[in-house]
Amino acid sequence: EEKAKYINSPESAVFSKGRVLYRLKQARELAAKTKAPGLVVAEGYFDVIAFERAGIGAVAPMGTALTEDQLQLVWRSGGEPIFCFDGDAAGQRAADRALDLALPHLGPSRTVKIALLPPGEDPDDVFRRAGPEALKGILAAALSASDALFAREKARRPLDTPEARAGFKAQLREAANKIADPDTKRFYLSDLLSRADAALRPVWKPYERGAPRGPNGGPNGGYGGGYGGRSAPPLPASAELTAKFAAGVRVKDPERYLRAVIDYAMAARFAEWLDRLVLPDAELDAIRSAISALTGAAEPGQPIDREALARHLQHLGETRAAARLSRWPKPSGAGDGANRGEADLEAEWLALVTREVVLPALKEELAELRPLADTGDEAAFARFQALSREAREIEARAREVKLDATTNDLVA
């Protein structure tokens, strides 16, 4: 029954609230003076006053949610505005709405950032408590649009089931697909989905020495949980292995591998490995980028064919890469000497991946485990045996697909 703090005036031909912003003229002048990359968009009038007292150009909607027209006004004053809202639930909802409003318009010269104030405080509280530098610090820590989008979708659900993890990636894909600019959309898809894969990848806990535990975690002998109920040793990040990951892996005929992922629908399964291939020219790199973008945008299980890849390259203006794609020989079935079947090619991919990336890491871990195993640590000895078997299996797979015999041909 309390009276409203203020009453919004109605829309009229004279005053259209969705087309104007509070203190826009003064904010533009202040932003030009301070050479700010964009204006601050706050929730209300008193927030704007606090920012202006701190020497920061800010605007606010006229008592309504931010509109399309207001967003365009903000962008005319700088391509990198910061939405700064209260740190409560209402402020988070306002930030989400503003981000969704901006998504379709993001591009090389248009983006947004999101900053949230401490819970229970507004800009005037921060200004009075800690001065203008505190407000400037909050703005300096603002999240980019991609960071804010990723954090929002990741926080919306527990990611403890396969369905939830698939839903998380689907939401990221759906959000990125709203972006109209094709290059920006492609980079958003690649960035968001690669971050999702990294976030969803299991992380081993540090290895701990201790008494053996039983199958149910009890100290009755045996090694419950795989390795005594204890966490496996971490993979050491040696300078050699780090350099190998950074440099990628060079193969003699990378174009053949690109053909294989399209002709045999292996793009989704080998996306991370595909990104590590070192490609000799810009045309192949453009084809690889197009494969990654289409794979990220596709529904789960939907393959990418040559026709879709060619259309995407033409749309991006990559005419030379599209022409090169058109010259690829048609795929042949298994048994053909030039183009083997899907099973053979996939086996070769797996062998190459494990041998060039996984095997060096296993060997480093085995070197770490050997001293512990030699001193009688039963868990370390069991892990050493398991990893030794895995290393031998990797080498056996490489021999099966004749990687050993053709190393000079396949790996530069």
N, C-alpha and C positions, 0 to 999 in steps of 0.2 A: 504493500500500500504506500510505499515511499514515493515521493515525487521524483520525476526524472531529473537528472542533472541538467539536461538541456533537451529541447525539442527540435527535431529536424524540420526545417521548412520544406514545403512541397516542391516538386519539380514544376517548372514553368517555362514558358518561351523566353522569359527574361533571364532566369537563373537555372541552368542545367547543371546539377551538382556533379554528374558523372563526367563532365567535360572540363572541369577546372580543378586546380590544386591550390591549396592554401600556401601562400608566400612563395609562389613560383618565381615571380620577377626578382624578388630579393635573393632567393636561393641561387638563381642563375648568376646574379652579379657576384655573390660571395664565392661560388664555385669557380668562376672565371678568375677572381682575384687570388684564390688559393691554388689554382691549377689542379683542382680535383678531377679525377677521371669520370665522375658522375655525381648525381645528387643522392642524398639520403632520403628514403621514403619512410616516414614514421607513421604511427597510428593516429595521433591526434594533434590538436593545435598546441597544447602545452608541451608536448614532446618536441615539436618544431622550434618553439621558443627556447627550450633548453639547448638544443643543438646550435641554434643561432648564437646564443650567448657564449657557446664554446668555440665560435668561429667556424662552424660547419654548416654548409648550405643544405637545408632540409625542407621537405614539403610533406603534406599529408592530404589524404582524401577529405572531402567535405562531409564527414559524418556517415559515409557509406563504405562498402568494400571497394578496393581498387578496381577500376574499370579498364577496358581496352584503350579507350581514348586517353585516360590519364597515364597509362603506361607509355603510350606513344609520346606524350608530352615530356615525360621523364627522359626518354631516350634521346629526344632532341637536344637535351642539355648535357649529354655525355653517355657514352656507350656502356658504362660500367656502374650503374646505380647500385646502392646497397639498401635492401629492405631491412629495417631494424625495428623489431617488435618486442613487446614485453615477453619475459621468459616464462609466462604461465601457459595454460592449455589454450586459452583464446589467442595468445600471441603466436603459438605454434600453428594453430589452424589458419591464422591470417598469413603466415609465412608460406604454408602449403598452398593456399589459394593463389598467392602472388606468383609462386614458382610455376604452378600449373598454367597460369595465365601467360607467363613469359615463354614457356617451352616452345610453342610453335614458331616463335619469332627469333629464336636464338640463331646467331650466325657470326661470321668473322668480326663484325664490328658491333655486335649487340649481345650482351650477356647480362647477368644479374649476380649479385652476391646476397647471402643471407646472414644476418647477425642477430643474435638473441641476447637480450639483457639478462642480468641475474634474476632469478625468481623473486617476485615480490617487489621489484624495483622498476621505476620508469626512468627515462633519461634525466628528468629533473632531480630525482633522488641521487642518481650517480653523479651528476654535476655538483650538487650541493655537498655530497659526501667526499668526493675525491677529485673534483675539479675537471677541467676540460681534457686533460691528458688521459683520464680514465675512459671518457667517451671515445676519444680517438683510438685508444687501445682496443676497445670493443669492436670498433669498425675495422681496425687492422686485422683482427682475428676472424673476420667474416669468412664464411665458407663459400667456395665457388658454387655455381649452379650444379655442376656434376657431383661435387662432394655432398652438397645438401640433398640432392635427389637420391644418391646412393645410401646416405645415412637414414633418410626417411623410410625408404623401402625396406632396408635391413631391420629397422626397429619395429616394423608393423606386425611381425609374426615371429614366434620361436622357430628357428631353423633346425629343428631336431628330427624331422622326418623327410623322406625323399619327396613327398608331395609338397611340403612347405618349401623346400629348397627349389623345386621346379617352379613353384608359384612365385618365389622371389625373383628368379631370373626372368620369368614371363612378364612380371610387372615392370622390371627394368627395360625389357625389350619394348613393351607397349609404350612406356613413357618416352623413350628415345625416338620411337617411330612417329611421334607427334611433331618432331622438328621438321620444318619444311626445307631448310637448306640441306642439300644432299651431302655435302662434305661434312658439315657439322653433325648431321645424323649419323654418318658412317663412323666418325671418330667417337661420338658418344656411345654407340653400340659397342665398338671395340673396347673402349675404356671401361664402361660399366660391366660388361660381361667378363672381361679378364679379371676385374677386381672381385666380381662375384665368385669366379672360380677359385681365386686365391683365398677368399674368406671362407669358402666351403670346404677347402682342402683340409683333411685331417692333419693335426699338428701333434707330433710325438712329444710327450713330457720328458724331462731330463732323466737319464738313466740313473737308477739308484741301486747301490749295493745293499744286500741284506739277506736275511735267512730265507730259504726256499719256502714257498707257500703251496698249499694243496689246491686241488681243482676248484674248490669253492672259496679260495682265498685264505684258508687256514694253514697253520704251520705243520702240516702232516706229510710233508714230502710231495714230490711232483711239482709241476710248474703250471699252476692255474693261470688263466688269462693269457696263455701263449708263452710267456717268459717269466714264470715265477710270480705272476701278479704284479710285476714291476714294469716300469716304462722302458721302452727300448732306448738305446743310446742315440743321441742326436747325430744327424749327418754332419761331419765336420765340413766347414766351408773353407777349404784351402785356397791359396792364391791361384793354384793351377786350375782347380775346378771352377772357381769364380770366373777366371778368364775364359774358360771353355764355354760357360753359359753366356757370358757377355758377348763373345765373338760369334756364337752360333756354330753350326756345323756346316761344313762345305761339302757338297756332293758334286760329282762330275757332270751329271745330267739332271739339274733341278727341274727342268721343264717336264721331264718324264714323270717326276713325282707330282707336279701340279696337275698333269693330265690324269694321273691315277686317282687323286682325291675327288676329282669331278666325275670321271667316268665310272668309278666304283663306289661313289657315295661315302667317302671316307673323311670328308671335311670336318664333321662334328667330332669324330673320334680322335682325330689327330690335329685339332686346332692349335693346341699349344706347341706341338712339334713343328707344325707348319710355320708358325711365327719365328722359329729358331733357324729355319733354313736360310743360309746366306745366298742371295740371288745376284747374278752377275750384271743385270741391266735393269733399267727403269721399267721396261715393258713387263717383264716377269714380276717385278715388285708390284706393279699396278694390278696385275692379275691376282696375285696373292692377296692384296688388300681388298679387292672386290670379293674374292672367295670368303674372306673373314667377315666382311660386312654382311654379305648375303646369308652366311651361316648364322650370324648373330641375330639377324632379323627373321629367320625362318622359324616356323613352328617346329617343336620337337619331332624328329623323325621325318621331316620333309626334306628330300634331297635337293641339291642344287645342280641343274644340268647346264650344258654348254650354252643353250639358247638364252636362259635367264642370265648367265654370266655375261654373254655378249651384249644383251640389252643394257645391263647395268654399266658396263664399260662405256658404251656409247652415250648413255645418259650423263656419265661423269666427264665426257669429252676425251676419254682415253681411246682415240680412234686407232692409234698404232697398236696398242695392246689388243683391241678388238680384232684388228686385221690379223695379228699373229695367232690369236685364238682360232680364227677361221681356217688357218693353214694347218692346224693340228691334224694328224692322221686319225681316221675313224677308229674307235676302239675295236679290238678283236677279241675273240673268246680265248679261253684257256688253251694252252698248247701252241699258240702262235709264237714264233720266235721273237718278233719285235715287241709285241704287247701281250704279256702273259695275263691270265685270268685274275679275277678279284682275289681269290684265296692266296695265290702266289705273291701278288703285289702287297697285300695286307701283311703277309708273313714277313716280307722283306722290310716293310715299314717298321713293324714291331721289333724285328731283329736289330735294325739300325738304331732305333730309338733307345732300346735297352742297352745296346753295346756302347753307344757314344755318350749317353747321358747317365743311365742308371749304373752301369758297371763301374765307372770310375768312382762314384760315390760309395758303392758297396766295398770296393777295395780299400778305400780310405777308412771306412768303418771297421773292416776286418783288421787293419793294422792297429787301430785303437783298441780293439777287443783282445788281441793276442796276448798282451802282457797280463791282462786280468784273467784270461783263461788259463795261462801258464801258472798263475799263483793259486789256482784251485777254486776260483769263483765259479760255482756251478751254473748260475744264470748266464754269466758271460760266456762260458763254454758252450751252453746250449744255443745261445744266440749266434756264436761264432760258427757252429756247425750248420745252423739253418741258413745263414748268409752264404756260407761256402757252397752249400747245395744250390742256392739261387744263382750264384755267380757261374757255377758250372753249367746250369741250365741255360743261362743267357749265352754262354759261349757255344753250347751245343746247338741252340737255335740259329746262331750266326753261321755255324758250319752247315746246317741243313739247307739254308737258302744260299749257301756258297758265298757268304760275305767274306770269309777268310780268303777264299781263293780269288775274290774279285775286289779286294780292298782298294787296290790302286785305281780300279775303274770307278768304284762307287764313291769313295771318300778321298777328297783331295788332301 
